[in-house]
């Protein structure tokens, strides 16, 4: 059987976790770089994306690779474009996310999107920080929408994230892939309140 999947599993007090293999011949792989302090990211939903990409009896492998980038190591202009928009954040961390697909054990070809939204689980030391996330895709920079809770798998939406401060993780949801950035947002200064009226 050539079906293999990479899946995120949340450890609870349950003794067993059932994982269903996809019906089609698909494989999913994740490669996380050790360069530039790339965090140990996990990815969920790759097998479902591979199954959606497979036509007929094709054997499809989808590979996700993640590498932290700096302004010095980035090859394109995505970081510069993000910096133009992310003017109110500091301590920016850049992540380059790439997707490749192989059909019937052929050569891997780069893709820039998937038919299913993937979930990226990113370890992050919040330590009281407020964060903002950005993406530069096809030259367009977008600020991601923060969710108030973790969505169900069927409700995952591109360009969103959930900050799980209790477990020190960021859950990033995306179906388009290029350069992402995590920045610490500056707290807004509280405006002094003025009191009206006269004392007696």
N, C-alpha and C positions, 0 to 999 in steps of 0.2 A: 504494500500500500504506500503510495507516494504522498499521502496527505499529512503534512505537518503544519502546526500553527504556533505562533508566538502570542501568548495571551497574558493579560494582567489579571492576577487573582488577589483579592483582598483576604488576608488571613483573619479569621474570626474564631470563635470557640467551637465552630462546626468541625467534625472529624473528617468529613469528606466534602469534596468540591467536584461537581460533575462538569466535565468539559466535553462538548459535542464537536466532533470533527466535521468539517464541511463535506458535503456530498461530492463536490468536484475535486479534481486532482490539483490541489494548490499547496504551496509552501509559503511561509512567511519568515522573514529574517530581520533582525535588528543589529546594526553595528553602531556602537557608541565609541567615539574616539577618546583617547586618553590625553589629547593635546589641549593646551590652554585652559586646563581645569574644567573640561567638559563634565557636567554632572552625570551621575549614573541614571540615565533616563530609561523608563520602561514605556512600551507602546502597546495599545490595545486596539483591535479592530482591523488589523492588517489582513488576516485570513478572510474576513468578510469582504474586504476591498478586492482581494485577489479573486475570490469566487465571482464577484460582480464583473470583473474584467475578463474572466475566462469565457471563451466562445466555444460552445459545443463540448467536445471531449479534450480541449486543450489542457495541457499541464502548465500552470502559471505559477511563477515565483515572484513575489513582491518583496523587495528589500528596502528597508528604511535605514538611512545613516544620519547620524547627528554629530556635529562637531562645533565646539565653541570657537568663535572668531574674535579677532581684535581688529582695530583699524589698520594695523600693520599686516595682518595675515589674510584679510579679506581680499578676494580677487576682483570683485565688482564694485559698484557704487552704492549698493544697498545700505551699507552702514551710514554713509554720508547722507543719504536721503532720509533715513530714520532720524538721524541727529537734527535735521532741519525741523522735523515735526515735534520730536520729543524734547522740547525746550524747558519743560518744567520737571524733569526727572534727573536724578544723579545715579552714579554707580550702575551704569548700564551694562548688562551682560548680553552678548549677541550669540545666537544659535543659528547655525546653518543646517536646515533639514532638507535632505534629498530623498527622492523616491525613484527606484529603478524597477523595471519589470523584465522578466525573461519568459518567453513562450516556448514550450517544448524543448527545454534545456538549451535554448539558443543564447546569444549574447545579451547581456543586460542593456536596456535602453532607458535613458532618463525620462521620467514623467514629471509634470508639474502639478498634477492634481490626481485625486482618486474619486471614484463614484460613491465612496462611503467616508463619513467623517471619522478620523482617527483620534484616539485619546492618548496624549502624551503626559506621563506622570513624572514631574520634575522635582527632585528634592530641593528645598529652598529654606534657608535660615531666615525666617521673617524677623524675629527679634523686635517686634513692634513696628516693623516697616509697613508702609502702604505702597503697593506696587501698581504699575501700569505695564501692559504688554502691547507691543507693536509688531506689525508685519509689513515687509516690503515685498510686493509681488508684482512683477511686470512693471516695475517703476513706480507703483502706487503704494503709498504708506497708509496703513489703516491702524487706528487704535482699537484694540480688542475690547469687547464688552464683558464686564465682570458679572458673573452669575452669583446669586445669593445662596445657592446650594448645588450639590452635584446632580447633574441631569441623569435621567435614565438613558441607557444605550440608545433607545429609539428616539430620544429627544436631543441628542447631541447636535450642536449647530456650529458651523464654521465661524471663525472669528470671535470665539468666546473662550472664557477661562473661569475657573473657580479656584479661589485661594483657600486651601485647607490649612489654616493657621494652626489648628490643634495638632495636626500630624506633620506639619512642616513640609507641605507638598503643594505644588501648583499643578492643576489639571488643565491642560491646554487642548482645545478642540479645533481641528483644522482638516480641510480637504484640499488645500492649496499649499504648495511648499516652496520655500526659498529661504529668506532670512527673517528671523524673529528676534525680538529684543525684550528683555525684562529690565525695567527701570524702577528706581525708588522715587516715588512722587514726594515732592516737597509739601509739608503740611501748610495749609493756608493759615495766614495770620488772622487771629480773631480781631474783629473790629471792636473798639471800645464802645460800650453802650452809654448813652447819655440819658440822664434822668430829667424830667421836666416837672414843673410845679414849684411852688414855694413852700418853705417850712414855716410853721407858726411858732 
